[in-house]
């Protein structure tokens, strides 16, 4: 294939990232590049720092040290002409965040808005679209997650799986360059995880760049083309799923996999 | 005994002076409306300030809320009417006149902003953080999130609590006659000076307050039921 001739550019670059809450170091010295169009699963035991890492990527958590670059543009800080680092303006940070979608474990739909209004809100507020156009786009994305018939329903009337699909539509409608999933199926009943995983699988096929924190080893193995195993805030294993699941080099990764795969 | 009871319930005198008394009630409603708007505006500012990340802003707003929550309206209204003008006159070195109406609105507005700011704070705090994070992750600004996501939800949650605060505020307007605002209690005592029949007059005033509050509460109940039917939490 031509992949070797044209190596895919890193759309997201994480460099020497650290995050501490008080004295407790959650992430220590994490660096990796994520190529455009790749689907990266981040796995690890609870408390390993996976969710914190994901939340640092769109600056919901401010890193203690290190840098994140989206398409080469630094996230959350600017380098002045004299080389000094200064915190970025809220407006700039917002503009960068709008390019990184996030899907949460708890869906976080806004209960006072219908499904369609949930999707249209940021199109109006952030992209400055008119109501009619935002509503048209919102319905397109609801159709994409097979929920057009629920456009006028309030979240309370939707099942967990439906709510999460609306949340995915809400993130997608902004046409993000990267989509982050923070344990998107963990609070769903087992019979509802399938419909959400199916939507994620479809997005992966369409070439969406995705970073997925997950407990679904099946998804990590079958859908992603790269798996990162995190242990106590350090990347212990990083490679294609066949390698991480088939012949992991790290002892801790082997232990983790045998405990979750049984 | 039964004669006393008959007298208190004989509201014909009350009816005779209905226009004066209604004019008095209108004053109560007017003071209430102005004080309620002032209280709500101040409560929104103070309630949000109490959740500020800035420690000084938090401290000042906490002192404000505690100060006015814990001062009796009775004392406050007298203080604003008699003491505040003197203070202001000295500070500004000009003669400063305070009308009874303005003093009543200021005192009650400030007093109830203390209570209501707690309601605002609790309402805003009850909205899950995830709702803000969802907004942030889509690129919305803090102000947009406050205006579009937090406040609309918080208002609905605050409604029952705020309603009972407003009922108290309306009841508290019955003390403004203290500084000679011509409200219903003022009119009742004026008529009483003339007619010497306190029983029907004060009983009538009590019933009237009760009636107005029950009617208003029912109306709001109907409105909020209608909201709930539209699917709002």
Contacts between the chains, C-beta under 8 A, distances in Angstrom:
chain1	res1	chain2	res2	distance
A	58	B	136	8.0
A	58	B	137	5.6
A	60	B	133	5.5
A	60	B	136	6.4
A	60	B	137	6.7
A	90	B	141	6.4
A	90	B	142	7.2
A	91	B	141	7.4
A	94	B	136	7.8
A	94	B	139	4.4
A	94	B	140	6.9
A	94	B	141	5.8
A	95	B	139	6.4
A	96	B	139	7.9
A	97	B	136	6.3
A	97	B	137	5.9
A	97	B	138	7.2
A	97	B	139	4.7
A	98	B	138	6.3
A	98	B	139	2.9
A	99	B	139	7.9
A	100	B	137	7.2
A	101	B	137	7.1
A	101	B	138	7.7
A	102	B	133	7.9
A	102	B	134	7.6
A	102	B	137	3.9
A	104	B	130	5.9
A	104	B	133	7.1
A	104	B	134	6.6
A	106	B	128	7.5
A	106	B	130	5.2
A	108	B	128	7.4
A	108	B	130	3.9
A	108	B	131	5.8
A	108	B	133	6.6
A	108	B	134	3.9
A	109	B	134	7.6
A	110	B	131	6.0
A	110	B	134	7.3
A	110	B	149	5.5
A	110	B	153	7.5
A	111	B	153	6.9
A	111	B	232	7.6
A	111	B	233	5.1
A	112	B	152	5.3
A	112	B	153	5.3
A	112	B	156	7.1
A	112	B	232	5.5
A	112	B	233	7.0
A	121	B	138	7.7
A	121	B	140	7.8
A	121	B	148	6.6
A	122	B	135	7.6
A	122	B	138	3.8
A	122	B	139	6.5
A	122	B	140	6.0
A	125	B	140	5.5
A	125	B	144	5.0
A	125	B	148	6.6
A	126	B	138	6.1
A	126	B	139	4.3
A	126	B	140	5.9
A	126	B	144	8.0
A	153	B	231	8.0
A	154	B	231	3.8
A	154	B	232	7.5
A	156	B	231	6.5
A	156	B	233	6.8
A	157	B	231	6.8
A	167	B	134	7.6
A	170	B	134	7.7
A	170	B	138	7.2
A	171	B	137	7.6
A	171	B	138	7.3
A	174	B	138	5.9
A	174	B	139	7.2
